[in-house]
Amino acid sequence: MGKSIPVGFLCLLFAWPLAASDTPPVTPQLYVQVWLGGQSTDDGSWEIPDPAGGQNVLGDLGTLPFGGGAGQLFWGSGAWQIGYEGGGLVTWKNDRTEFRGTNGTLQVTIDNTFVSAGVFMGGVVSVVPIRPLRLYVAAGPSVTWAWLQNNDDDQATPPSGGNTNYVNGDANDVSVVPYARAGVEIVLHEGFTFGVSVRYADDEFQFDDAGDLQFDQLLWLLTLGSRL
């Protein structure tokens, strides 16, 4: 009788992991998104040195169109989930940029082509406060490559008092900075999703004689996707 308790206890110890192994693990949940959006560049976001005049001249690229996408993998059950995301972004634009001095005087106009492509990966927290609404925030590192080509061969001489040197040729640079993104979307019963998100990354590119270009504005995105 005295040995029945230890034997029964040992049986429970061996039976517990066997019973637990029959419990199916929580399956990770995957969301995929396609993005389409735009980012404005403020006047002065593109700065070119003027060695003759001693002061830099300022311009911008207007509003840049962006396309891209991401995948988000989550663990957890209930309203809260945690996971990570990864994806990429691209933009391309032909433009004619007017550069002005600090006094607002037009110095030079340059035709340019700008292209950038980037990748990112970060942690994500998602919550469903009420169905079918889903909210999420993400943050992590991003790497973006940018290429700028300038062509002012067809431009006339600068206006009187303009000291800016013409800028020809092309240059490229890489920016490695953290990013943050927040979004809201509607998740339909079939798994189709749509919503909006906003992304911020303080990218800065140095293009030698073509100056420095900084993107410090919010990137607004429409998102379409699916829960797989």
C-alpha positions in Angstrom: 0.0 0.0 0.0 2.9 2.3 0.8 4.4 1.8 -2.7 1.1 2.7 -4.6 1.5 6.4 -4.1 5.1 6.7 -5.7 4.1 4.4 -8.5 1.0 6.4 -9.3 2.9 9.6 -9.1 5.5 8.3 -11.6 2.7 7.2 -13.9 1.3 10.8 -13.9 4.8 12.2 -14.6 5.1 10.0 -17.7 1.5 10.5 -18.8 1.7 14.3 -18.7 4.2 14.8 -21.6 2.4 12.2 -23.6 -0.9 14.0 -23.2 0.7 17.4 -23.9 2.2 16.0 -27.1 -1.3 15.3 -28.4 -2.2 19.0 -28.1 -1.7 20.7 -31.5 0.7 23.7 -31.4 -0.5 27.2 -32.1 -0.1 27.7 -35.9 1.7 30.9 -36.9 -0.6 33.3 -38.8 0.7 35.0 -42.0 -0.5 38.3 -43.5 0.7 39.6 -46.8 0.3 43.1 -48.0 0.8 45.1 -51.3 1.4 48.8 -50.8 0.8 51.9 -53.0 1.5 55.4 -51.6 3.4 58.7 -51.7 5.8 60.8 -49.8 6.2 64.6 -50.1 9.6 66.2 -50.0 9.8 69.7 -48.4 11.4 72.7 -50.1 15.0 72.4 -49.0 15.1 68.6 -48.7 17.7 68.6 -51.6 20.7 70.8 -50.8 23.5 71.5 -53.3 26.7 73.2 -52.3 27.6 76.5 -54.1 31.4 76.8 -53.7 31.4 80.1 -55.6 28.6 81.9 -53.7 29.4 80.4 -50.3 25.8 79.4 -49.6 24.0 76.2 -50.5 21.0 76.3 -52.9 17.8 74.4 -52.0 15.3 72.3 -54.0 13.0 69.3 -53.7 11.7 66.3 -55.6 8.0 67.1 -55.1 5.8 64.1 -54.2 7.4 60.7 -54.8 5.2 57.7 -55.7 6.0 54.4 -53.8 5.2 50.8 -54.3 6.1 47.8 -52.2 4.8 45.2 -49.9 5.4 43.1 -46.8 4.7 39.8 -45.1 3.8 39.6 -41.4 4.1 36.4 -39.4 2.4 36.3 -36.0 2.1 34.0 -33.0 -0.5 34.1 -30.3 -4.2 33.6 -29.9 -6.9 35.9 -28.9 -6.9 39.6 -29.5 -3.1 40.2 -29.2 -0.4 38.7 -31.4 3.3 39.3 -31.7 5.7 38.6 -34.6 7.9 40.1 -37.2 7.6 41.6 -40.7 9.8 42.0 -43.7 9.5 43.5 -47.1 10.6 46.2 -49.6 9.9 49.6 -51.2 10.7 51.2 -54.5 10.2 54.6 -56.0 11.1 56.2 -59.4 10.6 59.7 -60.7 11.7 62.0 -63.5 11.5 65.6 -62.5 12.8 69.1 -63.3 13.9 70.8 -60.1 14.4 74.5 -59.5 17.1 75.4 -57.0 16.9 78.7 -55.2 19.2 80.6 -52.9 18.4 81.5 -49.3 16.9 84.7 -50.6 14.5 82.9 -52.9 16.3 83.8 -56.1 16.3 81.2 -58.8 19.8 79.9 -59.4 19.5 76.9 -61.7 17.0 74.4 -63.1 18.1 70.7 -63.4 16.4 67.7 -65.1 16.9 64.7 -62.9 16.0 61.0 -62.5 15.7 59.6 -59.0 15.4 55.8 -58.2 15.5 54.1 -54.8 14.9 50.6 -53.5 15.0 49.4 -49.9 14.4 46.4 -47.7 13.4 46.2 -44.0 12.7 43.8 -41.2 11.2 44.5 -37.8 9.1 43.3 -34.9 5.3 43.7 -35.0 2.6 43.8 -32.4 -1.0 43.4 -33.6 -4.3 43.7 -31.8 -7.9 43.1 -32.8 -10.0 45.4 -30.5 -13.2 44.6 -32.4 -13.7 42.5 -35.5 -13.1 43.0 -38.3 -10.7 45.8 -37.3 -7.0 45.1 -36.8 -4.3 47.6 -35.6 -0.6 47.0 -35.7 2.8 48.8 -35.0 6.2 47.7 -36.3 9.8 48.9 -36.0 13.2 47.7 -37.0 16.2 48.4 -39.3 16.0 49.4 -42.9 18.5 49.6 -45.8 17.8 51.8 -48.8 19.8 52.3 -51.9 19.3 55.5 -54.0 20.5 56.6 -57.4 20.4 60.1 -58.8 21.1 61.3 -62.3 21.3 64.9 -63.2 21.4 66.4 -66.7 21.6 70.2 -67.3 23.2 70.1 -70.7 20.3 71.9 -72.3 19.9 74.5 -69.7 20.8 78.1 -70.4 23.4 80.0 -68.3 22.3 80.8 -64.8 20.5 84.1 -64.2 22.6 87.2 -63.2 24.0 86.7 -59.8 23.7 82.9 -59.9 27.0 81.3 -58.9 25.8 77.6 -58.7 27.9 75.2 -60.8 26.1 73.0 -63.1 25.7 69.4 -61.9 26.0 66.5 -64.4 26.4 62.8 -64.2 25.0 60.3 -61.7 25.7 59.2 -58.1 24.4 56.7 -55.6 24.4 56.2 -51.9 23.0 53.8 -49.2 21.1 54.8 -46.1 20.9 52.5 -43.1 18.4 53.8 -40.5 15.6 52.5 -38.2 12.0 52.7 -39.4 8.6 52.7 -37.7 5.2 51.9 -39.2 1.7 51.9 -37.9 -1.4 50.7 -39.7 -5.1 49.9 -39.5 -6.9 47.4 -41.7 -10.2 45.6 -42.2 -10.0 41.8 -42.2 -13.0 40.3 -44.1 -14.3 36.9 -43.3 -12.7 35.4 -46.4 -9.3 36.7 -45.3 -9.0 39.6 -47.7 -7.6 42.8 -46.0 -7.5 46.5 -46.9 -6.4 49.5 -45.0 -3.9 52.3 -44.6 -0.5 52.6 -42.9 2.0 55.4 -42.2 5.8 54.8 -42.2 8.7 56.9 -41.1 12.4 56.5 -41.8 14.9 59.4 -41.6 16.8 58.5 -44.7 19.6 60.8 -46.0 21.6 60.3 -49.2 24.9 62.1 -50.0 25.5 62.4 -53.7 28.8 64.2 -53.7 28.7 67.3 -56.0 24.9 66.6 -56.5 24.3 67.5 -52.9 22.5 65.8 -50.1 18.9 64.6 -50.2 16.9 64.0 -47.0 13.6 62.2 -46.6 12.2 63.1 -43.2 8.5 63.2 -44.1 5.8 60.6 -43.4 5.2 58.0 -46.1 1.4 57.3 -46.5 0.4 53.9 -47.9 -2.8 52.2 -49.0 -2.6 48.4 -48.2 -4.3 45.5 -49.9 -3.6 41.9 -48.8 -4.7 38.7 -47.4 -4.6 36.5 -44.3 -3.2 33.1 -45.3 
